[in-house]
Amino acid sequence: MIYDLVVIGGGPAGNEIVAFFAKKGLKTLIFEQKAFGGTCLNVGCIPSKGYLHRAKLISELSSNKIAFAKDSSYFFLEDLQKFTQRTINRMSLAIEKRLMDRNVEIKKEKVAFLSKDYLISSSKEKIFFKKLILATGTFPRIPEQLLGIESLPNVFTNESIFNLQKMPESMTIVGGGVIGVEMAYFFASFGVPVTIIEGMSTILSFFDNDLILEIKKILKRKKVNIIENEKIIQANQQLEIKLNTGEIVKSQSILIATGRLANIPDNDLNLDKISNGYLKVNECFQTSQDNIYAIGDVNGISLLAHSAADQSKQLCHYLLENRKIEHDRVVPSIVYTSPSLASVGIREKDTNEEYVVKKLSYSWLGRAHLEKETEGIMKIIFKDDIIVGAHIVGAYAEEIIAMMGLAVQEKMSKDILRRLIIAHPTYSELFMELF
Ligand SMILES: Cc1cc2nc3c(=O)[nH]c(=O)nc-3n(C[C@H](O)[C@H](O)[C@H](O)COP(=O)(O)OP(=O)(O)OC[C@H]3O[C@@H](n4cnc5c(N)ncnc54)[C@H](O)[C@@H]3O)c2cc1C
């Protein structure tokens, strides 16, 4: 038997497309070696945001000196870990059930080898396909200086950190990207001394400088020690990390958050790659093998769950209806600290004199004063009176950005934006004051 479509990977990229193909009555099969929901549900977006929610609660209570039962299990990592795991398991099973309801065939095992029109599973079954989609995601990158310590009991990646049931005595986070900063915020909120080591000139270098400054203020208030522009020379079994300056950073635990590498099954296809090892795809997400496509993190276009899901939907419509794939979609980037940071479109650091940048502080909002949320800024970037970028650090940034993303995606002019009525009193109102 030959399958119309085989998908490898049950994360946000793989689930959507296989369900859609099956709904159309096509013969489909999906492989998942771990749990449905992929990195996002099991060891990424969902557990981290659950953890950050509790960090926000405890930060609010502590900073307002509100008495709370410190011995309540609600504030113990063990309770949080178990609650999160139970929730994830339920959601993962729901995804699996949805696929079964759509008549997708499921194999919960690894694809061990891949060839032009067949694959071999870890149970040695040979399966033929017409089309194959690689939605295999990524795994944590371990820098060579940390090789050898990565399997020690107190050294973690995102794959193991959410199993921790007791707060570490201290934590060094190697990597000041989104994952590193979010986890620093989490541990520091519970009073764990945290150091971030970032090799680039700043943490979160993707974002505009004014937003980075705000986040740094928040982290510093939580006593996070931020070391930037310094390289790790080596690390030893005692978890001492030596930097290029000679400084030694020592802590009881280490979290490695230094980026991710593409997960590509063994194969005889010689698939083209881009420079950092991600699969090279053309404008239709097709790899250098014409019946094999790659979507989501594995193609390295954008390492975000919402991009993976969008690529999945777009490829589905392209393959089934020949609908054109759009690559000009605006993708929001968010850091879920409290306050949070959110960004879409052109950044101020990429502008020149043709652009107009408008900024306003959260302290302009009456409601923000009453809710003690005055810390933050909203910024919009216009070109020829058309909105081309929006950036926020402040309360609810992760929600407000959706509206601004639509405005940027649809290239709305000031005249159109002025017709919008935003409810009062909301944080989104700040947007109206910027044009
Ligand atoms: C700590 C952390 C926090 C994150 N937070 C966010 C966030 O807040 N927002 C956001 O948008 N993104 C976030 N991300 C990124 C997000 O998780 C990914 O962008 C998203 O999961 C990518 O989806 P995907 O389907 O491409 O790959 P994945 O979700 O990685 O799924 C790939 C699946 O393929 C399976 N697989 C791989 N190889 C094989 C094989 N040979 N055989 C069978 N199965 C295989 C894997 O087991 C996995 O389940 C976060 C990531 C991490 C690590």
PDBQT file of the ligand as one rigid body, heavy atoms in Angstrom, charges set to zero:
ROOT
HETATM    1  C1  LIG A 501      11.330  26.403  26.152  1.00  0.00    +0.000 C 
HETATM    2  C2  LIG A 501      10.668  26.794  24.855  1.00  0.00    +0.000 A 
HETATM    3  C3  LIG A 501       9.673  27.752  24.872  1.00  0.00    +0.000 A 
HETATM    4  C4  LIG A 501       9.043  28.119  23.685  1.00  0.00    +0.000 A 
HETATM    5  N1  LIG A 501       8.071  29.079  23.738  1.00  0.00    +0.000 NA
HETATM    6  C5  LIG A 501       7.443  29.443  22.613  1.00  0.00    +0.000 A 
HETATM    7  C6  LIG A 501       6.400  30.406  22.644  1.00  0.00    +0.000 A 
HETATM    8  O1  LIG A 501       6.038  30.926  23.699  1.00  0.00    +0.000 OA
HETATM    9  N2  LIG A 501       5.787  30.738  21.485  1.00  0.00    +0.000 N 
HETATM   10  C7  LIG A 501       6.154  30.165  20.293  1.00  0.00    +0.000 A 
HETATM   11  O2  LIG A 501       5.567  30.505  19.269  1.00  0.00    +0.000 OA
HETATM   12  N3  LIG A 501       7.136  29.255  20.223  1.00  0.00    +0.000 NA
HETATM   13  C8  LIG A 501       7.788  28.871  21.356  1.00  0.00    +0.000 A 
HETATM   14  N4  LIG A 501       8.757  27.912  21.296  1.00  0.00    +0.000 N 
HETATM   15  C9  LIG A 501       9.092  27.319  19.980  1.00  0.00    +0.000 C 
HETATM   16  C10 LIG A 501       8.056  26.255  19.580  1.00  0.00    +0.000 C 
HETATM   17  O3  LIG A 501       8.048  25.254  20.558  1.00  0.00    +0.000 OA
HETATM   18  C11 LIG A 501       8.419  25.686  18.223  1.00  0.00    +0.000 C 
HETATM   19  O4  LIG A 501       8.522  26.738  17.290  1.00  0.00    +0.000 OA
HETATM   20  C12 LIG A 501       7.366  24.703  17.713  1.00  0.00    +0.000 C 
HETATM   21  O5  LIG A 501       7.214  23.630  18.613  1.00  0.00    +0.000 OA
HETATM   22  C13 LIG A 501       7.771  24.144  16.344  1.00  0.00    +0.000 C 
HETATM   23  O6  LIG A 501       6.813  23.244  15.910  1.00  0.00    +0.000 OA
HETATM   24  P1  LIG A 501       7.205  22.047  14.928  1.00  0.00    +0.000 P 
HETATM   25  O7  LIG A 501       5.950  21.295  14.696  1.00  0.00    +0.000 OA
HETATM   26  O8  LIG A 501       7.958  22.571  13.774  1.00  0.00    +0.000 OA
HETATM   27  O9  LIG A 501       8.247  21.137  15.739  1.00  0.00    +0.000 OA
HETATM   28  P2  LIG A 501       8.102  20.418  17.151  1.00  0.00    +0.000 P 
HETATM   29  O10 LIG A 501       7.078  21.030  17.988  1.00  0.00    +0.000 OA
HETATM   30  O11 LIG A 501       9.480  20.307  17.677  1.00  0.00    +0.000 OA
HETATM   31  O12 LIG A 501       7.566  18.963  16.769  1.00  0.00    +0.000 OA
HETATM   32  C14 LIG A 501       8.369  18.047  16.092  1.00  0.00    +0.000 C 
HETATM   33  C15 LIG A 501       7.936  16.652  16.475  1.00  0.00    +0.000 C 
HETATM   34  O13 LIG A 501       8.570  15.716  15.601  1.00  0.00    +0.000 OA
HETATM   35  C16 LIG A 501       8.886  14.548  16.334  1.00  0.00    +0.000 C 
HETATM   36  N5  LIG A 501       9.964  13.844  15.611  1.00  0.00    +0.000 N 
HETATM   37  C17 LIG A 501      11.179  14.339  15.291  1.00  0.00    +0.000 A 
HETATM   38  N6  LIG A 501      11.907  13.418  14.598  1.00  0.00    +0.000 NA
HETATM   39  C18 LIG A 501      11.117  12.316  14.496  1.00  0.00    +0.000 A 
HETATM   40  C19 LIG A 501      11.300  11.028  13.915  1.00  0.00    +0.000 A 
HETATM   41  N7  LIG A 501      12.441  10.691  13.285  1.00  0.00    +0.000 N 
HETATM   42  N8  LIG A 501      10.287  10.137  13.991  1.00  0.00    +0.000 NA
HETATM   43  C20 LIG A 501       9.110  10.446  14.634  1.00  0.00    +0.000 A 
HETATM   44  N9  LIG A 501       8.894  11.664  15.204  1.00  0.00    +0.000 NA
HETATM   45  C21 LIG A 501       9.878  12.577  15.132  1.00  0.00    +0.000 A 
HETATM   46  C22 LIG A 501       9.324  15.086  17.691  1.00  0.00    +0.000 C 
HETATM   47  O14 LIG A 501       9.211  14.099  18.715  1.00  0.00    +0.000 OA
HETATM   48  C23 LIG A 501       8.368  16.258  17.885  1.00  0.00    +0.000 C 
HETATM   49  O15 LIG A 501       7.223  15.879  18.636  1.00  0.00    +0.000 OA
HETATM   50  C24 LIG A 501       9.408  27.507  22.458  1.00  0.00    +0.000 A 
HETATM   51  C25 LIG A 501      10.404  26.527  22.436  1.00  0.00    +0.000 A 
HETATM   52  C26 LIG A 501      11.022  26.170  23.617  1.00  0.00    +0.000 A 
HETATM   53  C27 LIG A 501      12.088  25.114  23.563  1.00  0.00    +0.000 C 
ENDROOT
TORSDOF 0
